[in-house]
Structure formats: C-alpha cells, structure tokens
Amino acid sequence: MSLVLADKDYLGAYVHHRGGEAHQGEHWLLGAELGPDGAALSERLAAARQQGARYVLLGIPEDIGPRANLGRGGAERGWGAFLSQFANLQANELLGGEQLLLLGHIDTTDLLEQCQFLDAADSEQLQALRQHTAELDLRVMPVIAAIIGAGLEPIVIGGGHNNAFPILMGCSQALDGPMAAVNLDPHSDFRAPEGRHSGNGFAYAHEQGALGYYHVLGLHEQKNNQASLVALRQCGKHWTSLQQQWVRRERPLHQLLEQIDNDVSASTLPLGIEVDLDAIAGLASSAETVAGIPLMDALHIVYALARHPACRYLHLAEGAPECHPAGLEAGQRQVGQALSELVLSYLNGRLRTPQ
C-alpha cells in the first residue's frame, strides 16, 4: 500500500513547542506508532480506534489531476501548509486533539517525478497525465476503504479534486453502497469521462455506482459547460448556483442548508462533504477566483453539513500555496490557515452531533 506513515520525525517537521502550552499536534496519535514495523493498516486503525481516535488526517500531495484538467499546478503543497498551521493550534478544553490520528500521506513521489515535465498542451502527454491520475486513484481507494471500514472518519487534504472519485469509491466499497455528496465548488466536476482528471471525479463516481445523491453548492453559472449541466440533470443530480445564493440572494442560506440536509436524509445515504478551495474568494488555489463565497460562509456550511448524523468524511481540495500573488510563503500561511479553519468547523459539527 502506497502510504507514508507519520511518526515523531514526520510530525516534528511541523509542530513547534512552547513552554506552558499544549498544541494540537502534541496530542495526536501517529500512524507509524500504532503497531510494529510491517503491521497491517487495518491493525493500526483498529488500535487507533481502541485508543479513542475518531478522525483520521490523511494527505494526498499531488497536482497531477488539476494539470490533467488543463489547469495550474501547485496543489501538492496543500498538505504541508495545513500541517504547519493546524498542528500548532492550541489544545485546550474546547478541542484537545486526542481524537485525531495523523495517519500520514499517500506516497506520490514517483508519480510527481514522472509527471514533472509533461505538458498538457501536447495530446500524448495529456493522456499520460490522465493515466497517472488513474494510477493515483488505485492508491487512494484502499486507504479510504480501510479507514471507513475501521469505523473512523477520514479528513483528507489534497491535492486536486480528482481525488473525490477514489474517496467516494473507497467509502462505497467499505459501506457496500453508494454515497451522498455535497460539493462546495464553482465547478460541477461532472465533465465527460474522457480520462481521469480533476474535472470529472463525480461523473466517474456516478458511472461506477458510488455516487447517489449529489448537490453542487456555489456552482458558477458561467464556469460550467452545457454538457456538464445536461449530464447533471439527466443523472438526477442537483445544484445551487453562486448567483442564486450569493448574488441574487433568492433565499436565506439557512433555508438552503435545511433543504439539503432533508434531501440527504431522504436519500438514506451516508454523506461526504467536499470543498474545493476554488469556491472561496481570494484563496490561493488551482483556479483562484475573486467572485467566490466568503470564507466565513464556507466555514458555516461545513459546520452545518458535518452535523448530519450520517456524515462520513471531509475532503478539502485544490489549495495551491504557490499560486498566491505574494509568493509561496504567503500562500503557505493563507492556505494553511484556511484549511485549518475548515477542519475545525468540521470537527465542531461532528463533536456536537450524537454518534
């Protein structure tokens, strides 16, 4: 299994110690320390659950999927940016960190090396990028299936939104049925199944029977081709546009979230929460936008969705620190903070929901 397990040295690259304070990362369980060398992932996850873990932090550091979608690179740095911020938040009576397992990240080193000099403008090289994206799918699926099968909830930090497909597939395999997904995203990611990339993960999940109910929240009316909109309608999927909700303000946000919650309940399917950082105004991401939703609204949406009893995972995609106009260091801070706040909102919702 292509998984780099977190140990003390792994975490030590991110967490900083200060006398008289306890930080989140200092309280986490670590994937490499939950069994002897060579222990199966299922054994490590079972040990984590026995020790009180409920949530699993997993990184997918790659930008192959966005590049295979003719987009910008940089999303491979989101995982490190997240850890550098989240690991150093305070551990206190409001959130101690003991319920978190830092599992590690999917090993993408070889794939990134093979894709480093591929140019999506060349048709043959574009197909190679899409083939490598499909290879990544096969690395992600079994890890997600193992986490869900152990009764734990993955919090996945990407990486491109192409990883929605293997996450949904892994959940579906473990739970023996399709998933519901609510995707905060200006793009439907329901493009044609023309080879794997970040723009068609949900279309592939639907095609493979892993996606039942699907609602795109914040879809930009002019950033989705006609074929995608037709495909959504024909497949019985749903969307609420950025223009409907944040420009024309056709109804209060709380009413929309109540409707989505009721629809998910009626579907009787387990729920996955998907967030593309492209949806949030001004964040450094693979397809950064100035016409997006406020971060505070995104935090509330994640919190509200996380309170659904059948919620199973959170996936945050497309954060690309190096795309920040002020440079990589500024992007690391901004993206890391945004990802951390989104994870905190998810945890706030889950910890306030009867299990």
Contacts in CASP RR format, 6 or more apart in sequence:
PFRMAT RR
TARGET T0000
AUTHOR 0000-0000-0000
METHOD contacts of the structure
MODEL  1
MSLVLADKDYLGAYVHHRGGEAHQGEHWLLGAELGPDGAALSERLAAARQ
QGARYVLLGIPEDIGPRANLGRGGAERGWGAFLSQFANLQANELLGGEQL
LLLGHIDTTDLLEQCQFLDAADSEQLQALRQHTAELDLRVMPVIAAIIGA
GLEPIVIGGGHNNAFPILMGCSQALDGPMAAVNLDPHSDFRAPEGRHSGN
GFAYAHEQGALGYYHVLGLHEQKNNQASLVALRQCGKHWTSLQQQWVRRE
RPLHQLLEQIDNDVSASTLPLGIEVDLDAIAGLASSAETVAGIPLMDALH
IVYALARHPACRYLHLAEGAPECHPAGLEAGQRQVGQALSELVLSYLNGR
LRTPQ
1 41 0 8 1.000
1 139 0 8 1.000
1 142 0 8 1.000
1 143 0 8 1.000
2 106 0 8 1.000
2 107 0 8 1.000
2 108 0 8 1.000
2 139 0 8 1.000
3 41 0 8 1.000
3 103 0 8 1.000
3 104 0 8 1.000
3 105 0 8 1.000
3 106 0 8 1.000
3 107 0 8 1.000
3 139 0 8 1.000
3 143 0 8 1.000
4 10 0 8 1.000
4 104 0 8 1.000
4 105 0 8 1.000
4 106 0 8 1.000
4 107 0 8 1.000
5 30 0 8 1.000
5 31 0 8 1.000
5 32 0 8 1.000
5 44 0 8 1.000
5 103 0 8 1.000
5 104 0 8 1.000
6 30 0 8 1.000
6 31 0 8 1.000
6 32 0 8 1.000
6 102 0 8 1.000
6 103 0 8 1.000
6 104 0 8 1.000
6 105 0 8 1.000
7 30 0 8 1.000
7 31 0 8 1.000
7 32 0 8 1.000
7 33 0 8 1.000
8 30 0 8 1.000
8 33 0 8 1.000
10 30 0 8 1.000
10 32 0 8 1.000
10 102 0 8 1.000
10 104 0 8 1.000
11 25 0 8 1.000
11 28 0 8 1.000
11 30 0 8 1.000
11 83 0 8 1.000
11 87 0 8 1.000
11 102 0 8 1.000
14 80 0 8 1.000
14 83 0 8 1.000
14 84 0 8 1.000
14 87 0 8 1.000
14 88 0 8 1.000
15 23 0 8 1.000
15 25 0 8 1.000
15 26 0 8 1.000
15 87 0 8 1.000
15 88 0 8 1.000
16 23 0 8 1.000
16 88 0 8 1.000
17 23 0 8 1.000
17 26 0 8 1.000
21 90 0 8 1.000
22 90 0 8 1.000
22 91 0 8 1.000
22 92 0 8 1.000
22 96 0 8 1.000
23 87 0 8 1.000
23 88 0 8 1.000
23 89 0 8 1.000
23 90 0 8 1.000
23 91 0 8 1.000
24 86 0 8 1.000
24 87 0 8 1.000
24 88 0 8 1.000
24 89 0 8 1.000
24 90 0 8 1.000
24 91 0 8 1.000
24 95 0 8 1.000
24 96 0 8 1.000
24 97 0 8 1.000
24 100 0 8 1.000
25 86 0 8 1.000
25 87 0 8 1.000
25 88 0 8 1.000
25 91 0 8 1.000
25 97 0 8 1.000
25 100 0 8 1.000
25 102 0 8 1.000
26 91 0 8 1.000
27 91 0 8 1.000
27 96 0 8 1.000
27 97 0 8 1.000
27 98 0 8 1.000
27 100 0 8 1.000
28 57 0 8 1.000
28 87 0 8 1.000
28 97 0 8 1.000
28 100 0 8 1.000
28 101 0 8 1.000
28 102 0 8 1.000
29 48 0 8 1.000
29 51 0 8 1.000
29 53 0 8 1.000
29 100 0 8 1.000
29 101 0 8 1.000
29 102 0 8 1.000
30 101 0 8 1.000
30 102 0 8 1.000
31 44 0 8 1.000
31 48 0 8 1.000
31 101 0 8 1.000
31 102 0 8 1.000
31 103 0 8 1.000
31 104 0 8 1.000
34 43 0 8 1.000
34 44 0 8 1.000
34 45 0 8 1.000
34 47 0 8 1.000
34 48 0 8 1.000
34 51 0 8 1.000
34 101 0 8 1.000
35 43 0 8 1.000
35 44 0 8 1.000
35 47 0 8 1.000
41 143 0 8 1.000
41 146 0 8 1.000
42 146 0 8 1.000
42 150 0 8 1.000
44 103 0 8 1.000
45 56 0 8 1.000
45 101 0 8 1.000
45 146 0 8 1.000
45 147 0 8 1.000
45 149 0 8 1.000
45 150 0 8 1.000
45 152 0 8 1.000
46 150 0 8 1.000
48 56 0 8 1.000
48 101 0 8 1.000
48 150 0 8 1.000
48 152 0 8 1.000
49 150 0 8 1.000
49 151 0 8 1.000
49 152 0 8 1.000
52 98 0 8 1.000
52 99 0 8 1.000
53 99 0 8 1.000
53 100 0 8 1.000
53 101 0 8 1.000
53 152 0 8 1.000
54 99 0 8 1.000
54 100 0 8 1.000
54 152 0 8 1.000
54 153 0 8 1.000
54 350 0 8 1.000
55 99 0 8 1.000
55 100 0 8 1.000
55 101 0 8 1.000
55 152 0 8 1.000
55 153 0 8 1.000
55 154 0 8 1.000
55 155 0 8 1.000
55 347 0 8 1.000
55 350 0 8 1.000
56 100 0 8 1.000
56 101 0 8 1.000
56 103 0 8 1.000
56 147 0 8 1.000
56 152 0 8 1.000
56 153 0 8 1.000
56 154 0 8 1.000
56 155 0 8 1.000
57 100 0 8 1.000
57 101 0 8 1.000
57 102 0 8 1.000
57 103 0 8 1.000
57 104 0 8 1.000
57 155 0 8 1.000
57 157 0 8 1.000
58 103 0 8 1.000
58 104 0 8 1.000
58 105 0 8 1.000
58 106 0 8 1.000
58 143 0 8 1.000
58 144 0 8 1.000
58 147 0 8 1.000
58 154 0 8 1.000
58 155 0 8 1.000
58 156 0 8 1.000
58 157 0 8 1.000
59 79 0 8 1.000
59 104 0 8 1.000
59 105 0 8 1.000
59 106 0 8 1.000
59 156 0 8 1.000
59 157 0 8 1.000
59 158 0 8 1.000
59 159 0 8 1.000
60 79 0 8 1.000
60 105 0 8 1.000
60 106 0 8 1.000
60 108 0 8 1.000
60 136 0 8 1.000
60 140 0 8 1.000
60 156 0 8 1.000
60 157 0 8 1.000
60 158 0 8 1.000
60 159 0 8 1.000
60 160 0 8 1.000
60 163 0 8 1.000
61 76 0 8 1.000
61 77 0 8 1.000
61 78 0 8 1.000
61 79 0 8 1.000
61 80 0 8 1.000
61 105 0 8 1.000
61 106 0 8 1.000
61 108 0 8 1.000
61 158 0 8 1.000
61 159 0 8 1.000
62 75 0 8 1.000
62 76 0 8 1.000
62 106 0 8 1.000
62 108 0 8 1.000
62 111 0 8 1.000
62 112 0 8 1.000
62 136 0 8 1.000
62 158 0 8 1.000
62 159 0 8 1.000
62 160 0 8 1.000
63 72 0 8 1.000
63 73 0 8 1.000
63 74 0 8 1.000
63 75 0 8 1.000
63 76 0 8 1.000
63 112 0 8 1.000
63 159 0 8 1.000
63 160 0 8 1.000
63 286 0 8 1.000
63 320 0 8 1.000
64 108 0 8 1.000
64 111 0 8 1.000
64 112 0 8 1.000
64 115 0 8 1.000
64 129 0 8 1.000
64 132 0 8 1.000
64 133 0 8 1.000
64 136 0 8 1.000
64 162 0 8 1.000
65 129 0 8 1.000
65 130 0 8 1.000
65 133 0 8 1.000
65 136 0 8 1.000
65 160 0 8 1.000
65 162 0 8 1.000
65 196 0 8 1.000
65 197 0 8 1.000
65 198 0 8 1.000
66 72 0 8 1.000
66 73 0 8 1.000
66 74 0 8 1.000
66 75 0 8 1.000
66 159 0 8 1.000
66 160 0 8 1.000
66 161 0 8 1.000
66 162 0 8 1.000
66 197 0 8 1.000
66 198 0 8 1.000
66 286 0 8 1.000
66 287 0 8 1.000
66 318 0 8 1.000
66 320 0 8 1.000
67 73 0 8 1.000
67 115 0 8 1.000
67 118 0 8 1.000
67 120 0 8 1.000
67 129 0 8 1.000
68 120 0 8 1.000
68 126 0 8 1.000
68 129 0 8 1.000
68 130 0 8 1.000
68 132 0 8 1.000
68 133 0 8 1.000
68 162 0 8 1.000
68 195 0 8 1.000
68 196 0 8 1.000
68 197 0 8 1.000
68 198 0 8 1.000
69 162 0 8 1.000
69 191 0 8 1.000
69 197 0 8 1.000
69 198 0 8 1.000
69 199 0 8 1.000
69 200 0 8 1.000
70 120 0 8 1.000
70 126 0 8 1.000
71 120 0 8 1.000
71 198 0 8 1.000
71 286 0 8 1.000
71 287 0 8 1.000
72 286 0 8 1.000
72 287 0 8 1.000
72 320 0 8 1.000
72 323 0 8 1.000
73 286 0 8 1.000
73 320 0 8 1.000
73 322 0 8 1.000
73 323 0 8 1.000
74 286 0 8 1.000
74 319 0 8 1.000
74 320 0 8 1.000
74 321 0 8 1.000
74 322 0 8 1.000
74 323 0 8 1.000
75 158 0 8 1.000
75 159 0 8 1.000
75 160 0 8 1.000
75 285 0 8 1.000
75 286 0 8 1.000
75 317 0 8 1.000
75 318 0 8 1.000
75 319 0 8 1.000
75 320 0 8 1.000
76 108 0 8 1.000
76 112 0 8 1.000
76 159 0 8 1.000
77 319 0 8 1.000
77 320 0 8 1.000
77 321 0 8 1.000
77 322 0 8 1.000
77 328 0 8 1.000
77 332 0 8 1.000
77 335 0 8 1.000
78 157 0 8 1.000
78 158 0 8 1.000
78 159 0 8 1.000
78 319 0 8 1.000
78 320 0 8 1.000
78 321 0 8 1.000
78 335 0 8 1.000
78 336 0 8 1.000
78 339 0 8 1.000
79 105 0 8 1.000
79 157 0 8 1.000
79 158 0 8 1.000
79 159 0 8 1.000
80 332 0 8 1.000
80 336 0 8 1.000
81 319 0 8 1.000
81 321 0 8 1.000
81 331 0 8 1.000
81 332 0 8 1.000
81 333 0 8 1.000
81 335 0 8 1.000
81 336 0 8 1.000
81 339 0 8 1.000
82 157 0 8 1.000
82 316 0 8 1.000
82 335 0 8 1.000
82 336 0 8 1.000
82 339 0 8 1.000
82 340 0 8 1.000
82 343 0 8 1.000
84 332 0 8 1.000
84 336 0 8 1.000
85 333 0 8 1.000
85 336 0 8 1.000
85 337 0 8 1.000
85 339 0 8 1.000
85 340 0 8 1.000
86 336 0 8 1.000
86 339 0 8 1.000
86 340 0 8 1.000
86 343 0 8 1.000
89 340 0 8 1.000
89 344 0 8 1.000
91 97 0 8 1.000
95 344 0 8 1.000
95 347 0 8 1.000
95 351 0 8 1.000
101 152 0 8 1.000
103 143 0 8 1.000
103 147 0 8 1.000
106 136 0 8 1.000
106 139 0 8 1.000
106 140 0 8 1.000
106 143 0 8 1.000
107 139 0 8 1.000
108 136 0 8 1.000
108 139 0 8 1.000
111 132 0 8 1.000
111 135 0 8 1.000
111 136 0 8 1.000
114 128 0 8 1.000
114 132 0 8 1.000
115 128 0 8 1.000
115 129 0 8 1.000
115 132 0 8 1.000
118 125 0 8 1.000
118 126 0 8 1.000
118 128 0 8 1.000
118 129 0 8 1.000
119 125 0 8 1.000
120 126 0 8 1.000
120 129 0 8 1.000
127 195 0 8 1.000
129 197 0 8 1.000
130 194 0 8 1.000
130 195 0 8 1.000
130 196 0 8 1.000
130 197 0 8 1.000
131 196 0 8 1.000
133 162 0 8 1.000
133 195 0 8 1.000
133 196 0 8 1.000
133 197 0 8 1.000
133 198 0 8 1.000
134 195 0 8 1.000
134 196 0 8 1.000
136 162 0 8 1.000
136 163 0 8 1.000
136 166 0 8 1.000
137 162 0 8 1.000
137 165 0 8 1.000
137 166 0 8 1.000
137 169 0 8 1.000
137 196 0 8 1.000
138 166 0 8 1.000
139 166 0 8 1.000
140 163 0 8 1.000
140 166 0 8 1.000
140 167 0 8 1.000
140 170 0 8 1.000
141 166 0 8 1.000
141 169 0 8 1.000
141 170 0 8 1.000
141 173 0 8 1.000
142 170 0 8 1.000
144 154 0 8 1.000
144 156 0 8 1.000
144 166 0 8 1.000
144 167 0 8 1.000
144 169 0 8 1.000
144 170 0 8 1.000
144 171 0 8 1.000
144 174 0 8 1.000
144 313 0 8 1.000
145 170 0 8 1.000
145 171 0 8 1.000
145 173 0 8 1.000
145 174 0 8 1.000
146 174 0 8 1.000
147 153 0 8 1.000
147 154 0 8 1.000
148 154 0 8 1.000
148 170 0 8 1.000
148 171 0 8 1.000
148 174 0 8 1.000
148 175 0 8 1.000
148 312 0 8 1.000
148 313 0 8 1.000
149 174 0 8 1.000
149 175 0 8 1.000
153 311 0 8 1.000
153 312 0 8 1.000
153 313 0 8 1.000
153 314 0 8 1.000
153 350 0 8 1.000
154 167 0 8 1.000
154 313 0 8 1.000
154 314 0 8 1.000
154 315 0 8 1.000
155 313 0 8 1.000
155 314 0 8 1.000
155 316 0 8 1.000
155 343 0 8 1.000
155 346 0 8 1.000
156 163 0 8 1.000
156 167 0 8 1.000
156 313 0 8 1.000
156 314 0 8 1.000
156 315 0 8 1.000
156 316 0 8 1.000
157 316 0 8 1.000
157 339 0 8 1.000
158 315 0 8 1.000
158 316 0 8 1.000
158 317 0 8 1.000
158 318 0 8 1.000
158 319 0 8 1.000
159 317 0 8 1.000
159 318 0 8 1.000
159 319 0 8 1.000
160 198 0 8 1.000
160 286 0 8 1.000
160 317 0 8 1.000
160 318 0 8 1.000
161 185 0 8 1.000
161 189 0 8 1.000
161 198 0 8 1.000
161 199 0 8 1.000
161 201 0 8 1.000
161 274 0 8 1.000
161 276 0 8 1.000
161 317 0 8 1.000
161 318 0 8 1.000
162 196 0 8 1.000
162 197 0 8 1.000
162 198 0 8 1.000
162 199 0 8 1.000
162 201 0 8 1.000
163 315 0 8 1.000
163 317 0 8 1.000
164 181 0 8 1.000
164 183 0 8 1.000
164 189 0 8 1.000
164 201 0 8 1.000
164 202 0 8 1.000
164 205 0 8 1.000
164 274 0 8 1.000
164 315 0 8 1.000
164 317 0 8 1.000
165 196 0 8 1.000
165 200 0 8 1.000
165 201 0 8 1.000
165 202 0 8 1.000
165 204 0 8 1.000
165 205 0 8 1.000
165 210 0 8 1.000
167 313 0 8 1.000
167 315 0 8 1.000
168 179 0 8 1.000
168 181 0 8 1.000
168 202 0 8 1.000
168 205 0 8 1.000
168 210 0 8 1.000
168 211 0 8 1.000
168 272 0 8 1.000
169 205 0 8 1.000
169 208 0 8 1.000
169 210 0 8 1.000
170 210 0 8 1.000
171 179 0 8 1.000
171 210 0 8 1.000
171 270 0 8 1.000
171 272 0 8 1.000
171 312 0 8 1.000
171 313 0 8 1.000
172 178 0 8 1.000
172 179 0 8 1.000
172 205 0 8 1.000
172 208 0 8 1.000
172 209 0 8 1.000
172 210 0 8 1.000
175 270 0 8 1.000
175 312 0 8 1.000
177 209 0 8 1.000
177 210 0 8 1.000
177 269 0 8 1.000
178 209 0 8 1.000
178 210 0 8 1.000
178 211 0 8 1.000
178 212 0 8 1.000
178 269 0 8 1.000
179 205 0 8 1.000
179 210 0 8 1.000
179 211 0 8 1.000
179 212 0 8 1.000
179 269 0 8 1.000
179 270 0 8 1.000
179 271 0 8 1.000
179 272 0 8 1.000
179 312 0 8 1.000
180 212 0 8 1.000
180 213 0 8 1.000
180 214 0 8 1.000
180 264 0 8 1.000
180 267 0 8 1.000
180 269 0 8 1.000
180 270 0 8 1.000
180 271 0 8 1.000
180 272 0 8 1.000
180 310 0 8 1.000
181 202 0 8 1.000
181 205 0 8 1.000
181 211 0 8 1.000
181 212 0 8 1.000
181 213 0 8 1.000
181 214 0 8 1.000
181 215 0 8 1.000
181 271 0 8 1.000
181 272 0 8 1.000
181 273 0 8 1.000
181 274 0 8 1.000
182 214 0 8 1.000
182 215 0 8 1.000
182 217 0 8 1.000
182 260 0 8 1.000
182 264 0 8 1.000
182 271 0 8 1.000
182 272 0 8 1.000
182 273 0 8 1.000
182 274 0 8 1.000
182 305 0 8 1.000
183 189 0 8 1.000
183 202 0 8 1.000
183 214 0 8 1.000
183 215 0 8 1.000
183 216 0 8 1.000
183 217 0 8 1.000
183 274 0 8 1.000
183 275 0 8 1.000
183 276 0 8 1.000
184 217 0 8 1.000
184 218 0 8 1.000
184 274 0 8 1.000
184 275 0 8 1.000
184 276 0 8 1.000
184 279 0 8 1.000
184 293 0 8 1.000
184 298 0 8 1.000
184 301 0 8 1.000
184 302 0 8 1.000
185 216 0 8 1.000
185 217 0 8 1.000
185 218 0 8 1.000
185 219 0 8 1.000
185 274 0 8 1.000
185 275 0 8 1.000
185 276 0 8 1.000
185 278 0 8 1.000
185 279 0 8 1.000
186 218 0 8 1.000
186 219 0 8 1.000
186 220 0 8 1.000
186 223 0 8 1.000
186 242 0 8 1.000
186 276 0 8 1.000
186 278 0 8 1.000
186 279 0 8 1.000
186 287 0 8 1.000
186 289 0 8 1.000
186 292 0 8 1.000
187 199 0 8 1.000
187 216 0 8 1.000
187 219 0 8 1.000
187 220 0 8 1.000
187 223 0 8 1.000
187 224 0 8 1.000
187 276 0 8 1.000
187 278 0 8 1.000
187 287 0 8 1.000
188 202 0 8 1.000
188 216 0 8 1.000
188 219 0 8 1.000
188 224 0 8 1.000
188 228 0 8 1.000
188 229 0 8 1.000
188 232 0 8 1.000
188 237 0 8 1.000
188 239 0 8 1.000
189 198 0 8 1.000
189 199 0 8 1.000
189 200 0 8 1.000
189 201 0 8 1.000
189 202 0 8 1.000
189 203 0 8 1.000
189 216 0 8 1.000
189 276 0 8 1.000
190 199 0 8 1.000
190 200 0 8 1.000
190 201 0 8 1.000
190 202 0 8 1.000
190 203 0 8 1.000
190 206 0 8 1.000
190 216 0 8 1.000
190 228 0 8 1.000
190 231 0 8 1.000
190 232 0 8 1.000
190 235 0 8 1.000
190 237 0 8 1.000
191 197 0 8 1.000
191 199 0 8 1.000
191 200 0 8 1.000
191 203 0 8 1.000
191 225 0 8 1.000
191 227 0 8 1.000
191 228 0 8 1.000
192 200 0 8 1.000
192 203 0 8 1.000
192 227 0 8 1.000
192 231 0 8 1.000
193 200 0 8 1.000
193 203 0 8 1.000
193 204 0 8 1.000
193 207 0 8 1.000
194 200 0 8 1.000
196 204 0 8 1.000
198 286 0 8 1.000
198 317 0 8 1.000
198 318 0 8 1.000
202 211 0 8 1.000
202 214 0 8 1.000
202 237 0 8 1.000
203 231 0 8 1.000
205 211 0 8 1.000
206 212 0 8 1.000
206 214 0 8 1.000
206 235 0 8 1.000
206 237 0 8 1.000
212 267 0 8 1.000
212 269 0 8 1.000
213 237 0 8 1.000
213 238 0 8 1.000
213 263 0 8 1.000
213 264 0 8 1.000
213 267 0 8 1.000
213 269 0 8 1.000
214 232 0 8 1.000
214 235 0 8 1.000
214 237 0 8 1.000
214 238 0 8 1.000
215 237 0 8 1.000
215 238 0 8 1.000
215 239 0 8 1.000
215 240 0 8 1.000
215 260 0 8 1.000
215 263 0 8 1.000
216 232 0 8 1.000
216 237 0 8 1.000
216 238 0 8 1.000
216 239 0 8 1.000
216 240 0 8 1.000
217 239 0 8 1.000
217 240 0 8 1.000
217 245 0 8 1.000
217 256 0 8 1.000
217 260 0 8 1.000
217 301 0 8 1.000
218 239 0 8 1.000
218 240 0 8 1.000
218 241 0 8 1.000
218 242 0 8 1.000
218 245 0 8 1.000
218 246 0 8 1.000
218 279 0 8 1.000
218 293 0 8 1.000
219 239 0 8 1.000
219 240 0 8 1.000
219 241 0 8 1.000
219 242 0 8 1.000
220 241 0 8 1.000
220 242 0 8 1.000
220 243 0 8 1.000
220 289 0 8 1.000
220 291 0 8 1.000
221 241 0 8 1.000
221 242 0 8 1.000
221 243 0 8 1.000
232 238 0 8 1.000
232 239 0 8 1.000
238 263 0 8 1.000
240 256 0 8 1.000
242 291 0 8 1.000
242 292 0 8 1.000
242 293 0 8 1.000
244 250 0 8 1.000
245 251 0 8 1.000
245 253 0 8 1.000
245 256 0 8 1.000
246 292 0 8 1.000
246 293 0 8 1.000
246 297 0 8 1.000
253 297 0 8 1.000
253 300 0 8 1.000
253 301 0 8 1.000
254 304 0 8 1.000
257 301 0 8 1.000
257 304 0 8 1.000
257 305 0 8 1.000
260 305 0 8 1.000
261 304 0 8 1.000
261 305 0 8 1.000
261 308 0 8 1.000
264 271 0 8 1.000
264 308 0 8 1.000
264 310 0 8 1.000
265 308 0 8 1.000
265 310 0 8 1.000
269 310 0 8 1.000
270 310 0 8 1.000
270 311 0 8 1.000
270 312 0 8 1.000
271 305 0 8 1.000
271 308 0 8 1.000
271 310 0 8 1.000
271 311 0 8 1.000
271 312 0 8 1.000
272 311 0 8 1.000
272 312 0 8 1.000
272 313 0 8 1.000
272 314 0 8 1.000
272 315 0 8 1.000
273 302 0 8 1.000
273 305 0 8 1.000
273 306 0 8 1.000
273 311 0 8 1.000
273 313 0 8 1.000
273 314 0 8 1.000
273 315 0 8 1.000
273 346 0 8 1.000
274 315 0 8 1.000
274 317 0 8 1.000
275 298 0 8 1.000
275 302 0 8 1.000
275 314 0 8 1.000
275 315 0 8 1.000
275 316 0 8 1.000
275 317 0 8 1.000
275 342 0 8 1.000
276 285 0 8 1.000
276 317 0 8 1.000
276 318 0 8 1.000
277 283 0 8 1.000
277 285 0 8 1.000
277 316 0 8 1.000
277 317 0 8 1.000
277 318 0 8 1.000
277 319 0 8 1.000
277 320 0 8 1.000
277 335 0 8 1.000
277 338 0 8 1.000
277 339 0 8 1.000
278 285 0 8 1.000
278 286 0 8 1.000
278 287 0 8 1.000
278 288 0 8 1.000
278 289 0 8 1.000
278 318 0 8 1.000
279 289 0 8 1.000
279 292 0 8 1.000
279 293 0 8 1.000
279 298 0 8 1.000
280 292 0 8 1.000
280 293 0 8 1.000
280 294 0 8 1.000
280 295 0 8 1.000
280 298 0 8 1.000
280 338 0 8 1.000
281 289 0 8 1.000
281 290 0 8 1.000
281 291 0 8 1.000
281 292 0 8 1.000
281 293 0 8 1.000
281 294 0 8 1.000
281 295 0 8 1.000
282 288 0 8 1.000
282 289 0 8 1.000
282 290 0 8 1.000
282 292 0 8 1.000
283 295 0 8 1.000
283 319 0 8 1.000
283 334 0 8 1.000
283 335 0 8 1.000
283 338 0 8 1.000
284 319 0 8 1.000
284 320 0 8 1.000
284 321 0 8 1.000
284 322 0 8 1.000
284 323 0 8 1.000
284 324 0 8 1.000
284 331 0 8 1.000
284 334 0 8 1.000
284 335 0 8 1.000
285 318 0 8 1.000
285 319 0 8 1.000
285 320 0 8 1.000
285 323 0 8 1.000
285 335 0 8 1.000
286 318 0 8 1.000
286 319 0 8 1.000
286 320 0 8 1.000
286 323 0 8 1.000
287 318 0 8 1.000
288 320 0 8 1.000
288 323 0 8 1.000
295 338 0 8 1.000
295 341 0 8 1.000
298 342 0 8 1.000
299 341 0 8 1.000
299 342 0 8 1.000
299 345 0 8 1.000
300 345 0 8 1.000
302 314 0 8 1.000
302 342 0 8 1.000
302 345 0 8 1.000
302 346 0 8 1.000
303 345 0 8 1.000
303 346 0 8 1.000
303 348 0 8 1.000
303 349 0 8 1.000
305 311 0 8 1.000
306 314 0 8 1.000
306 345 0 8 1.000
306 346 0 8 1.000
306 347 0 8 1.000
306 348 0 8 1.000
306 349 0 8 1.000
306 350 0 8 1.000
306 353 0 8 1.000
307 349 0 8 1.000
307 350 0 8 1.000
307 352 0 8 1.000
307 353 0 8 1.000
308 353 0 8 1.000
309 353 0 8 1.000
309 354 0 8 1.000
309 355 0 8 1.000
311 350 0 8 1.000
311 353 0 8 1.000
314 342 0 8 1.000
314 343 0 8 1.000
314 346 0 8 1.000
316 339 0 8 1.000
316 342 0 8 1.000
316 343 0 8 1.000
319 335 0 8 1.000
319 339 0 8 1.000
320 335 0 8 1.000
321 328 0 8 1.000
321 331 0 8 1.000
321 332 0 8 1.000
321 334 0 8 1.000
321 335 0 8 1.000
321 336 0 8 1.000
322 328 0 8 1.000
322 331 0 8 1.000
323 331 0 8 1.000
324 330 0 8 1.000
324 331 0 8 1.000
324 334 0 8 1.000
324 335 0 8 1.000
END
